[in-house]
Amino acid sequence: MKKIYISGCGGMLGEAFYEVFRAGSVLKCTDIDVNAPWLSYLDIRDLDAYRKDVTAFRPDYLFHLGACTDMEDCERNPGNAWLTNTTAVENAAYIANELGIPLLYIGTAGIFDGHKPLFDDWDTPNPISCYARSKYAGEVFVREHVARHLVCRAGWMMGGGPAKDKKFVQKIMHQLSRGATELQIVNDKFGSPTYTRDFAHNVRSLLEKEYWGVYNMACDGLTNRLEIARAILELRGLQDQVRIAEVPSSHFSAEYFAQRPPSECLINAKLSLRQLNQMRHWKLALKACLDDYYGAC
Ligand SMILES: NC(=O)c1ccc[n+]([C@@H]2O[C@H](COP(=O)([O-])OP(=O)(O)OC[C@H]3O[C@@H](n4cnc5c(N)ncnc54)[C@H](OP(=O)(O)O)[C@@H]3O)[C@@H](O)[C@H]2O)c1
């Protein structure tokens, strides 16, 4: 069985990686937020501790998942954003190179500026926020310094349920669970949802083939926040009880002040060319996500 060290594994994607990879692999999963019995503590910003922990485990692969994913927090604390999203990735690259093992890094669709409707694997990034700049710097370092690297770029992540999902789907589900009868949804942001479990499965297929490099890896189908909110209401049978009020993103600018591109839509061109695009259409993946984490309706 292959041994995999997964750092930053306590978040929404980490939970899916744990579920998908624990069958057939020996895992060591770490995070600064030790929120499950299968996690132990490791701060990826601490190179000595990171190196010591990974080296002691002697893995076949290093998966580096940890990041500061709160975009407003990154704007408020840029030093920590760079330390967590860039320098810590450099730490992972050093360790992978020292041990001669492949490194997986999770990139983001947010590295594009959104000034065209969709982005393939070869489009040139132009990040416009601190989060995106720091994540892109991490991606570039991995690409330039680790021979056997996988950089898989996700879009709007969904998965993890009430315990772990910090993003849009859980924000909507939280409002619904509290009996909301109106949802205010932005009508000017386009993107690609990415179901955490589908993402983890597709990473596993790429690893098995050893197709190293950079891959867009988002759900099929381009969409926007409004469509996703409408789909959630329909899937939960609430379309007649809950009204959607369309608002521009400027409506939330006090709370969400980090700059977000108008479009973060990805197409998985390289995965398709390699006949390895296993990402489902976002509507199917959304249904699976709601069923898996909130119970079937
Ligand atoms: N969420 C998205 O929409 C999205 C989209 C594209 C790409 N990604 C990327 O996907 C990866 C996984 O993110 P996610 O979606 O699972 O977000 P997440 O739920 O925020 O998980 C990230 C985990 O990393 C942890 N972490 C933060 N600083 C750390 C440190 N210094 N040392 C160790 N762990 C640390 C976080 O702990 P705390 O919660 O305590 O900070 C959290 O448990 C990240 O690289 C992210 O940039 C995410």
The ligand as an SDF file (V2000), in Angstrom:
LIG
                    3D

 48 52  0  0  0  0  0  0  0  0999 V2000
  -12.5050   26.4410   -0.8250 N   0  0  0  0  0  0  0  0  0  0  0  0
  -12.4260   26.7440   -2.1180 C   0  0  0  0  0  0  0  0  0  0  0  0
  -13.4020   27.2380   -2.7090 O   0  0  0  0  0  0  0  0  0  0  0  0
  -11.1470   26.4580   -2.8770 C   0  0  0  0  0  0  0  0  0  0  0  0
  -11.1200   26.7080   -4.2640 C   0  0  0  0  0  0  0  0  0  0  0  0
   -9.9580   26.4510   -4.9670 C   0  0  0  0  0  0  0  0  0  0  0  0
   -8.8450   25.9380   -4.3140 C   0  0  0  0  0  0  0  0  0  0  0  0
   -8.8880   25.7300   -2.9700 N   0  0  0  0  0  0  0  0  0  0  0  0
   -7.7000   25.1950   -2.3280 C   0  0  0  0  0  0  0  0  0  0  0  0
   -7.9890   23.9000   -1.8400 O   0  0  0  0  0  0  0  0  0  0  0  0
   -7.1260   23.6260   -0.7240 C   0  0  0  0  0  0  0  0  0  0  0  0
   -7.9530   23.0670    0.4090 C   0  0  0  0  0  0  0  0  0  0  0  0
   -8.8050   24.1060    0.8760 O   0  0  0  0  0  0  0  0  0  0  0  0
  -10.2590   23.8370    1.4420 P   0  0  0  0  0  0  0  0  0  0  0  0
  -11.2250   24.2050    0.4130 O   0  0  0  0  0  0  0  0  0  0  0  0
  -10.3140   22.4890    2.0630 O   0  0  0  0  0  0  0  0  0  0  0  0
  -10.3040   24.9840    2.5540 O   0  0  0  0  0  0  0  0  0  0  0  0
  -10.3790   24.8700    4.1180 P   0  0  0  0  0  0  0  0  0  0  0  0
  -11.6220   24.1420    4.4880 O   0  0  0  0  0  0  0  0  0  0  0  0
  -10.1670   26.2560    4.6170 O   0  0  0  0  0  0  0  0  0  0  0  0
   -9.1370   23.9390    4.4920 O   0  0  0  0  0  0  0  0  0  0  0  0
   -7.8180   24.4090    4.5970 C   0  0  0  0  0  0  0  0  0  0  0  0
   -7.2280   23.8170    5.8570 C   0  0  0  0  0  0  0  0  0  0  0  0
   -5.8740   24.2860    5.9840 O   0  0  0  0  0  0  0  0  0  0  0  0
   -5.6980   24.6130    7.3340 C   0  0  0  0  0  0  0  0  0  0  0  0
   -4.5630   25.4860    7.5600 N   0  0  0  0  0  0  0  0  0  0  0  0
   -4.5140   26.8410    7.4990 C   0  0  0  0  0  0  0  0  0  0  0  0
   -3.3010   27.2670    7.8460 N   0  0  0  0  0  0  0  0  0  0  0  0
   -2.5600   26.1620    8.1320 C   0  0  0  0  0  0  0  0  0  0  0  0
   -1.2390   25.9680    8.5820 C   0  0  0  0  0  0  0  0  0  0  0  0
   -0.4210   27.0060    8.8040 N   0  0  0  0  0  0  0  0  0  0  0  0
   -0.7980   24.7050    8.7820 N   0  0  0  0  0  0  0  0  0  0  0  0
   -1.6200   23.6370    8.5810 C   0  0  0  0  0  0  0  0  0  0  0  0
   -2.8850   23.7670    8.1770 N   0  0  0  0  0  0  0  0  0  0  0  0
   -3.3490   25.0210    7.9460 C   0  0  0  0  0  0  0  0  0  0  0  0
   -7.0000   25.2650    7.7230 C   0  0  0  0  0  0  0  0  0  0  0  0
   -7.1410   25.4050    9.1150 O   0  0  0  0  0  0  0  0  0  0  0  0
   -8.0020   26.6670    9.6500 P   0  0  0  0  0  0  0  0  0  0  0  0
   -9.4210   26.3960    9.2390 O   0  0  0  0  0  0  0  0  0  0  0  0
   -7.7910   26.6230   11.1290 O   0  0  0  0  0  0  0  0  0  0  0  0
   -7.4420   27.8840    9.0060 O   0  0  0  0  0  0  0  0  0  0  0  0
   -7.9850   24.2930    7.1040 C   0  0  0  0  0  0  0  0  0  0  0  0
   -8.2430   23.2170    7.9870 O   0  0  0  0  0  0  0  0  0  0  0  0
   -6.4220   24.9360   -0.3940 C   0  0  0  0  0  0  0  0  0  0  0  0
   -5.1210   24.8870   -0.9390 O   0  0  0  0  0  0  0  0  0  0  0  0
   -7.2430   25.9750   -1.1180 C   0  0  0  0  0  0  0  0  0  0  0  0
   -6.5000   27.1180   -1.4570 O   0  0  0  0  0  0  0  0  0  0  0  0
  -10.0180   25.9560   -2.2410 C   0  0  0  0  0  0  0  0  0  0  0  0
  1  2  1  0
  2  3  2  0
  2  4  1  0
  4  5  1  0
  4 48  2  0
  5  6  2  0
  6  7  1  0
  7  8  2  0
  8  9  1  0
  8 48  1  0
  9 10  1  0
  9 46  1  0
 10 11  1  0
 11 12  1  0
 11 44  1  0
 12 13  1  0
 13 14  1  0
 14 15  2  0
 14 16  1  0
 14 17  1  0
 17 18  1  0
 18 19  2  0
 18 20  1  0
 18 21  1  0
 21 22  1  0
 22 23  1  0
 23 24  1  0
 23 42  1  0
 24 25  1  0
 25 26  1  0
 25 36  1  0
 26 27  1  0
 26 35  1  0
 27 28  2  0
 28 29  1  0
 29 30  1  0
 29 35  2  0
 30 31  1  0
 30 32  2  0
 32 33  1  0
 33 34  2  0
 34 35  1  0
 36 37  1  0
 36 42  1  0
 37 38  1  0
 38 39  2  0
 38 40  1  0
 38 41  1  0
 42 43  1  0
 44 45  1  0
 44 46  1  0
 46 47  1  0
M  CHG  2   8   1  16  -1
M  END
$$$$
